[in-house]
Every structure is written in C-alpha cells, then in structure tokens.
Amino acid sequence: MRKKKFHDQDHLYLQVAEGLEKMIGEETLKIGDKLPSVRMLSEEYGISMGTAFQAYYHLEGKGLIEARPKSGYYVRFNFRRMPGLPRIAEPEPMTSEVSVQEMITAVFNDITSDDLINFSIAAPPTSLLPVARLNKSLVHAMRSSRHHGIQYEHIQGNKELRRQLVKQAFHWGGKFSEEDIVVTAGCMEALVMCLKAVTQPGDTVAIENPTYFGIFQVMESLGLKVLEVPSDPLTGVDPALVASMIKKFPVKACVFVPNFSNPLGSCMPDENKRALVELLTKSRIPLIEDDIYGELYFGRHRPKTCKTYDKEGWVLQCSSLSKSLAPGYRIGWAIPGRFTEQVVRHKMMHTVTGVTITQHAIAHFLSIGRYEYHLKKLRKALHTQCLRYLQGIMQYFPESTKVSRPQGGFVLWVELDKKINAYLLYREALKHHISVAPGQLFSRQGRFANCLRISYARPWDEDVELGIKVLGQLIRKMS
C-alpha cells in the first residue's frame, strides 16, 4: 500500500488523527468498524509505531474510538448523530429595569465547594494551568521589581504588561500601542469602566439573549435598562436584527460577546462582525466587546474580533487572562478606542490602580513565550472535554434533548423538555452533590426555564460521567 506523505513533520499524530476523524465523520468508517492495527497504520502513513499509538490515543480521548482487549481499535461514535440545536430565543421587544433573580445567589453560594461535581464554573481548573511556570514568574517579579511589588503601579497598568498585550493583539489583527490599553482587575471591571464611560443611569443598553448573568448585575448596579437581542446558538447576534432594534429603541450602547458567548458558545462570523461595527459606527453607538473567550478556539485559526474592524474607535474591547491562565491573578484590560480618557478617569476614581506584583509576574510570563504553548495544550484539552461531555449527554439524557455545538470556550447550552424546571432540577441535583447552572439565570425575562448551562472545564473522569448520568436520571424522573 502506498505510503501517505506529510509536508509538516510537527505533530504527525494529529495529522493522522484528523484524517481518521474526517473518515469517521463522513462515515467512510462507520460505528463498529475495526480500524487498522497500529502496525498497519504505521506502514500506511509512514510513521513510527509510537506516532501511530499517539494518533489512536488522541481519538480515544475524544471518545471517537475504543480499544477492545486482544482485538484492536473500533469506531464508537460519529458526530453526524448529534442532537438538534437549541431554539433561538424570542424575548419581548421591550426595555425594563433589570431584576437580578435571587436564585443567582442560591446557585453560586456553594460554587467553590470541594465536595461537588461542579458543572457551574466556566473557568479552567488548576490541573489545566501552568502553575509551576507561573510560580517562577511570580518569584521573578518579587526579586526583580524595583519596589519589590509593594508600591502603586501605573494607573493604566504595568507598562511591560501592556507591551505584551499589544503583541497578543496581533493574533487577531490589532495594531495598538501600550497607551491604548488600560489594565483592570479582570474583565468584569473592564466592562464596568467602559459602561460608565459611555452611559448614564436610565440609558438603554442592548445585550444578547441569553447572556451571562453577571452582565445583568452590572446593569442593575449602574441603573441601566436592557434590550435583549435574540442570539443564534451557532452565529450569535444578527447585525440586521440589531439594526431594526436600534431604530425602535433609544439604544446608547451595546454589550456583546462575539466569540464563544456564554452560555450559548456561539461565534459570530467575521463578516457579521464587520457589518455590526459598520452599523454601530454609522449610528455612533459604542460597542463594548467582551472577548474573554477569544483565545479558546478549537479550530486552526483564532477568530477575528469586532475591534479588528474598528476604524473610528467606537469599539471598546474588554478581555482578561482569567479564563485562560490565572483566574485569581485578576488581570484584565480594556482597549477603549476614543473613550480611553474617560475609562482611565473612572478607573482613577474607583480603584486607582491594580495589583502590582501579579501584573509584573504576568508580564514576565508572557515575555518568555510560554503563553502560546500553554494555550495550545488548553485548547486541545477543552476540545476533547467538550466532545466527551457531548457524548455523555447524548448517552444519558432523554432523546429529545437539544445541545449547542460550541467551537471554543467552556460551556454547553442544553435545552430539555418544556416540562422540566431547571431550577428545581438544580435543587434536586444538589442533593446528589452535583451543581449546574439553570437557564433562568441567563435572561432578565426569566426565560429558559427548561435549559441548563453545563461547563466542560473539568477533565472527563469517572466522577464527571457519574454526574452526567445522575442528571440524566433526574431529568427522566421529572419528565
């Protein structure tokens, strides 16, 4: 048999695995089919036995194939058999005061409890983070910092950190200087400072529906009204729909998560981002872009951002390292465009500056080139976990279940039978030491009562499988 050749010799096992995965997806290899032996795979592709094993381990980790004792490897799953997608929400076309529901507090009171199988936290566990490398950077910061990290930092943030963030922006087409960036205590502070810069109490702000519940809390604290814009589970917010809604309502700003939104996991196509930016620029409406998940893509290329297409400074981009590197370090930032001066002024009034030592440590970590290496490992792990969780849901939940298909980020959006009350399911699941995020948290109108957000941040193991299985059993009892 003629050997296949590869031009890129790096990660040969991934290329072999991707070829086999494509054959499984196209059903050239069907469920139950036996795969070539490791020796035959080695000869077919002209690779070592070790590389052939790695390719099969990779596919096994995704749950696509399985090893049978003394028999070999077999196809076990095909994603053509995926469940349907959740429906697009149809919120009432109205604005109102935000009312953050009491269940948010109830759900997240025990969010850090160690005895839970926790599907509520959309953040990386310590096992997926480069703890040793971060510790070395922290020690370096303490030793090399001019004032040992105990003096105030520059109001816009550590200058070297901002320089490193400028370099990171090149990945999505951003061309800035360190003077364009304001370092904040996480992405949420960046969102708050940007909202303060462009709105006044009583203003109306357009947001996605469903959306991260923390945004409702921010709106409530600032005395803002919200206009919920339905979001497609695959492509996110439709610019044409935004155009029609800003004609009907006095929208003063928009807050959207174009890349891998929380909770849908949708990713707005780049052409839609361009159209949205052109629309809002023409209307002189600021767009606050939350790009906190942008680096956590599963494909070959990072998606662009709305800021990529911003020519006149109407996009205020916010992000952080909380989802990708160090949640507890609280390193976030804003690139506020024409509103930089206002954002800096609000930061001065509220926090003055950020934590010196962690900014210095992250600047060092980014400067030694380890971040991209870490991201590659993290993306691979999250993609594999996403696939395993999907398979678990398909195996243990009722057949009527609908699930989102994220191409990045941390979360799955699960739509159940209309009879199910997700908050009651949450209460029942807690009795089994399982935590989920009920859908009611993600809409100001209290919609999505039959939906769940399930985080796949935790690596798949026996406890995770048990948690998904028990959830499925509880759902069937409530149906």
MIPAVO-23982 format. One record per residue (C-alpha): residue in one letter; x, y, z. Coordinates in pm, whole numbers, padded with zeros to 5 digits, always signed. Layout:
BEGIN
aXYZ...
***
This chain:
BEGIN
m+00000+00000+00000r+00135+00341-00095k+00252+00548+00199k+00092+00886+00261k+00326+01185+00297f+00306+01491+00519h+00467+01824+00448d+00470+01943+00806q+00658+01698+01026d+00538+01857+01352h+00263+01673+01538l+00232+01393+01286y-00004+01206+01513l-00252+01497+01499q-00249+01493+01120v-00309+01119+01114a-00584+01152+01377e-00754+01434+01186g-00756+01224+00871l-00918+00933+01051e-01164+01167+01226k-01270+01303+00888m-01328+00949+00760i-01542+00876+01067g-01739+01197+01017e-01802+01113+00651e-01897+00757+00757t-01627+00605+00540l-01550+00440+00872k-01880+00352+01040i-01961+00288+01405g-01845-00064+01489d-01586-00079+01211k-01246-00212+01309l-00956+00025+01249p-00620-00084+01105s-00377-00229+01356v-00110+00001+01493r+00147-00173+01272m-00068-00134+00961l-00134+00234+01044s+00240+00285+01084e+00309+00135+00743e+00019+00312+00571y+00125+00659+00684g+00499+00601+00701i+00514+00687+01070s+00662+00522+01375m+00466+00280+01590g+00477+00535+01871t+00321+00803+01649a+00050+00558+01542f-00029+00484+01906q-00048+00860+01978a-00298+00907+01696y-00522+00635+01836y-00484+00766+02193h-00589+01109+02067l-00905+00973+01902e-00976+00756+02205g-00950+01062+02428k-01217+01230+02215g-01440+00927+02255l-01448+00858+01881i-01284+00515+01901e-01237+00249+02166a-00979-00020+02236r-01111-00373+02281p-00886-00619+02466k-00694-00852+02233s-00897-00724+01938g-00778-00375+01846y-00943-00035+01795y-01302+00021+01679v-01514+00324+01584r-01754+00403+01869f-01904+00744+01788n-01997+00971+01496f-02088+01334+01541r-02329+01320+01250r-02566+01174+01505m-02565+01493+01710p-02888+01610+01876g-03073+01915+01747l-02968+02269+01831p-03147+02474+02099r-03404+02717+01965i-03337+03089+01918a-03499+03286+02198e-03774+03535+02119p-03771+03786+02405e-04037+04052+02424p-03928+04365+02231m-03926+04591+02533t-03688+04750+02778s-03720+04742+03156e-03529+04776+03479v-03306+04477+03544s-03409+04248+03830v-03131+04008+03924q-03306+03698+04049e-03242+03559+04395m-03155+03222+04252i-02821+03359+04128t-02711+03390+04489a-02852+03048+04571v-02673+02876+04283f-02337+03035+04343n-02323+03027+04723d-02154+02686+04704i-01968+02739+04378t-01625+02679+04534s-01729+02379+04743d-01484+02090+04707d-01741+01815+04758l-01947+01900+04448i-01929+01762+04097n-01939+02118+03971f-02072+02188+03624s-02141+02553+03713i-01793+02706+03692a-01690+02832+03347a-01321+02862+03430p-01018+02633+03398p-00931+02403+03687t-00581+02421+03835s-00487+02093+03665l-00505+02264+03323l-00292+02565+03421p+00090+02608+03415v+00118+02652+03791a+00494+02587+03819r+00578+02833+03542l+00350+03098+03692n+00514+03050+04031k+00856+03105+03874s+00732+03427+03714l+00588+03540+04048v+00921+03477+04223h+01099+03663+03942a+00862+03956+03989m+00929+03974+04364r+01304+03963+04311s+01336+04197+04016s+01063+04455+04080r+01207+04794+04159h+01000+04832+04475h+00953+04458+04540g+00597+04486+04412i+00465+04680+04711q+00433+05027+04555y+00149+05157+04339e+00151+05059+03973h+00092+05299+03683i-00277+05388+03660q-00306+05232+03313g-00118+04924+03430n+00234+04781+03418k+00399+04915+03102e+00571+04587+03012l+00243+04401+03059r+00072+04642+02823r+00351+04591+02570q+00298+04216+02586l-00078+04261+02542v-00007+04470+02232k+00185+04171+02090q-00104+03938+02174a-00340+04164+01979f-00151+04089+01656h-00313+03743+01658w-00649+03896+01569g-00526+04188+01362g-00500+04451+01636k-00243+04726+01592f-00205+04933+01908s+00047+05087+02142e+00067+05040+02518e-00101+05380+02558d-00420+05234+02407i-00459+04972+02682v-00596+05006+03035v-00523+04716+03270t-00811+04625+03503a-00896+04379+03781g-01041+04117+03549c-01276+04151+03254m-01575+04247+03467e-01407+04564+03591a-01317+04645+03231l-01685+04610+03134v-01795+04829+03423m-01543+05103+03345c-01639+05101+02978l-02011+05115+03055k-01953+05407+03290a-01760+05582+03015v-02042+05566+02758t-02372+05561+02954q-02570+05741+03222p-02822+05589+03468g-03151+05526+03289d-02989+05461+02948t-03079+05155+02744v-02808+04902+02656a-02855+04620+02403i-02730+04278+02515e-02754+03920+02389n-03027+03681+02496p-02933+03453+02664t-02633+03619+02822y-02401+03583+03121f-02593+03669+03439g-02306+03888+03567i-02391+04141+03297f-02740+04180+03448q-02584+04251+03786v-02361+04518+03632m-02659+04679+03458e-02857+04681+03781s-02571+04838+03976l-02536+05115+03716g-02909+05186+03693l-02927+05088+03325k-03208+04935+03123v-03151+04639+02893l-03279+04548+02549e-03237+04175+02491v-03140+04077+02136p-03205+03711+02040s-02886+03518+01969d-02842+03222+01734p-02671+02921+01902l-02423+02899+01612t-02374+03252+01476g-02468+03476+01766v-02631+03815+01721d-02758+03906+01373p-02647+04259+01268a-02970+04302+01066l-03176+04239+01380v-02962+04487+01575a-03024+04743+01300s-03401+04701+01328m-03397+04723+01708i-03185+05038+01734k-03438+05207+01506k-03718+05129+01752f-03540+05191+02083p-03304+05461+02215v-03001+05234+02248k-02700+05417+02394a-02455+05124+02384c-02427+04752+02307v-02254+04477+02508f-02193+04162+02303v-01970+03854+02327p-01899+03776+01958n-01652+03491+02019f-01782+03182+02205s-02051+03358+02403n-02160+03249+02748p-02386+03047+02768l-02453+02957+02402g-02092+02920+02288s-02186+03086+01958c-01924+03252+01738m-02025+03542+01515p-01887+03502+01161d-01618+03756+01082e-01827+03917+00808n-02106+03973+01062k-01859+04138+01299r-01755+04376+01023a-02119+04454+00941l-02202+04512+01309v-01910+04752+01356e-02002+04945+01041l-02366+04969+01155l-02286+05093+01506t-02012+05329+01386k-02255+05489+01142s-02512+05516+01423r-02246+05648+01665i-02337+05380+01920p-02046+05240+02125l-01996+04863+02116i-01846+04708+02430e-01696+04381+02308d-01631+04109+02565d-01359+03892+02408i-01268+03693+02719y-01305+03356+02537g-01146+03455+02205e-00820+03264+02258l-01000+02940+02345y-01088+02833+01991f-01097+02471+01872g-01023+02536+01505r-00695+02613+01332h-00723+02992+01349r-00826+03247+01607p-01147+03425+01509k-01125+03797+01444t-01276+04044+01687c-01509+04336+01632k-01215+04556+01733t-01031+04421+01426y-01272+04617+01206d-01293+04930+01421k-01160+05228+01224e-01302+05516+01429g-01269+05397+01790w-01634+05310+01863v-01547+04958+01984l-01434+04924+02345q-01279+04578+02368c-01256+04402+02705s-01075+04081+02793s-00868+03908+03060l-00649+03611+03144s-00900+03475+03396k-01033+03209+03159s-00704+03109+03002l-00420+03144+03251a-00467+03270+03607p-00822+03336+03735g-00703+03451+04079y-00446+03700+03948r-00731+03924+03825i-00554+04053+03515g-00794+04208+03267w-00782+04501+03029a-00976+04732+02804i-00886+04881+02466p-01141+05164+02475g-01062+05348+02150r-01191+05705+02152f-01313+05656+02511t-00972+05580+02666e-00954+05906+02860q-01297+05850+03014v-01215+05490+03110v-00888+05597+03276r-01074+05868+03468h-01331+05620+03601k-01060+05374+03698m-00880+05650+03888m-01198+05729+04080h-01277+05368+04169t-00962+05158+04200v-00674+05399+04124t-00452+05112+04012g-00426+04733+04006v-00217+04478+04195t+00148+04547+04116i+00307+04208+04174t+00067+03999+03964q+00090+04243+03673h+00470+04217+03685a+00453+03837+03705i+00218+03803+03408a+00430+04046+03205h+00728+03818+03265f+00530+03501+03184l+00412+03647+02853s+00760+03774+02766i+00924+03429+02783g+00693+03287+02518r+00519+03022+02728y+00166+03153+02690e+00104+03029+02335y+00246+02687+02424h+00009+02671+02721l-00287+02784+02509k-00230+02505+02256k-00248+02246+02533l-00551+02412+02692r-00742+02434+02363k-00675+02068+02290a-00790+01965+02638l-01108+02175+02622h-01196+02048+02276t-01158+01686+02390q-01361+01754+02705c-01634+01924+02504l-01668+01616+02284r-01675+01377+02580y-01940+01581+02763l-02150+01592+02445q-02130+01217+02417g-02223+01176+02783i-02528+01398+02742m-02636+01207+02432q-02591+00877+02616y-02765+00960+02944f-03014+01241+02873p-03352+01187+02703e-03351+01172+02322s-03548+01498+02300t-03252+01689+02449k-03101+01962+02232v-02741+02078+02278s-02530+02364+02146r-02216+02296+01942p-01951+02540+02062q-01629+02580+01866g-01449+02725+02165g-01490+02837+02524f-01609+02637+02825v-01983+02575+02815l-02267+02374+02661w-02624+02506+02644v-02873+02224+02694e-03244+02252+02612l-03470+01999+02784d-03837+01909+02755k-04067+02201+02836k-04198+02013+03139i-03860+02048+03313n-03797+02334+03553a-03419+02377+03551y-03409+02547+03892l-03596+02257+04053l-03357+02022+03874y-03068+02219+04021r-03215+02178+04371e-03257+01803+04323a-02907+01766+04176l-02755+01939+04481k-02886+01655+04695h-02656+01430+04492h-02364+01679+04525i-02398+01797+04166s-02413+02162+04067v-02545+02302+03738a-02645+02649+03623p-03022+02667+03550g-03126+02855+03237q-03332+03114+03427l-03006+03284+03530f-02932+03392+03176s-03230+03610+03089r-03373+03918+03256q-03719+03798+03150g-03683+03468+03338r-03686+03265+03018f-03506+02936+02951a-03672+02759+03246n-03615+02428+03067c-03246+02492+02985l-02913+02428+03158r-02563+02559+03117i-02309+02282+03170s-01940+02366+03191y-01696+02114+03048a-01396+02279+03218r-01333+01979+03440p-01147+01694+03264w-01363+01390+03192d-01332+01120+03458e-01549+00868+03641d-01699+01132+03871v-01791+01354+03577e-01954+01062+03397l-02144+00974+03714g-02261+01335+03747i-02392+01343+03388k-02558+01003+03439v-02734+01114+03758l-02851+01435+03592g-02998+01227+03311q-03180+01007+03562l-03323+01310+03745i-03439+01465+03417r-03617+01144+03316k-03797+01132+03654m-03913+01492+03611s-04031+01441+03250
***
